[in-house]
Amino acid sequence: MNYRINVIPATYGEVYGAGCGKAATQVRRACGVNDSCCYIVDVNVLGNPANGCGKTFSVEYLCIPDATPGRIEVSTDAGLGSVGHIICQ
């Protein structure tokens, strides 16, 4: 079966006030038509709500067409190239 990733919310640095789901647009652009994606956390793309502080990057997603839910969470060191692996199988 051919799957594709449907990002629900994606958040980077929510504990520092970034707001839930604020990274969803960027993750959808990078991963939304694929069945797997290695998303590189980049503060230049996502913004940096607390300079120099470690943050968490999280993505909740559905694998379409059967709507299987998934979630990843990556602890980052201020977004210095951490990678989130999103996989639909």
N, C-alpha and C positions, 0 to 999 in steps of 0.2 A: 504494500500500500504506500502511496506517496503522501508524505506528511509535509506540513508547513507550520512554522512557528507563528503563533498569534500572541503577541505580548499584551498582557493585561496591564499591571503596573510595573514600572521599573524605577528604582530609587537609588540615588547616590547621596549619602550624607544626611539621611533624614533626621538623625538625632541632633544635627547641628542646624536644623531649620530649613532644609532643602525642600521639604514637603513630599509626601508620598506620591509617587507616579511621575515626578518631574523629568525623569530620564527616559520615559517610555518612547517618545518620538524618535530619539536618537537610536535606541535599540531596535525599534521597528524598522527604521531605514536600513540598518546594517544587517538585520537577521530575518526580517519578516517574510521573505519568499523562500527561505531555505528550510531544510529539515534538521540542520544542525548549524551551530554558529559559535565561533570563538570570539567573544566580544572583549576588546581591549579597553579597560577603563582609562579614560583620558580626561583629565581636568580641563583641558583646552576645549573639549567638546561639551562636557557635562556641567562645567562650572565648578567652583571650589567654595563651598559654603563655610569652610573653616580652614584657612591656610595653615599648613604644617601639622594638622591633626589627622590621625588615622580615621578612616570612615568605612562604612559598609556599603557595598553595592549589591542590590538584590533585584531579582526579576521573577515575576510570576507569569506563567504562560500556559497556553493550551496548545496541544498538538492537534491540528485540524487534519482530517475531517472528523475524527471521533471524539474530540474535545477532552482528551486525556490531559489532566492538569500536571504541571511541573513547577518547581521552584528551585532557584539557585541563590546562594548567598556567598559573597566573596568579601573577606576582610581585606582591606587595602591599606597601604601606607600612603595616604594622601593622593591616591590615584596614580601612582608611579608605575604604570604598565601592568597592573594586575589583570588577569584574564578570567572571564566568566564563560564556562562551557555550557551551552544550551543545546540539548539533544532531544529530538523526537524520533522514535523508532517504531 
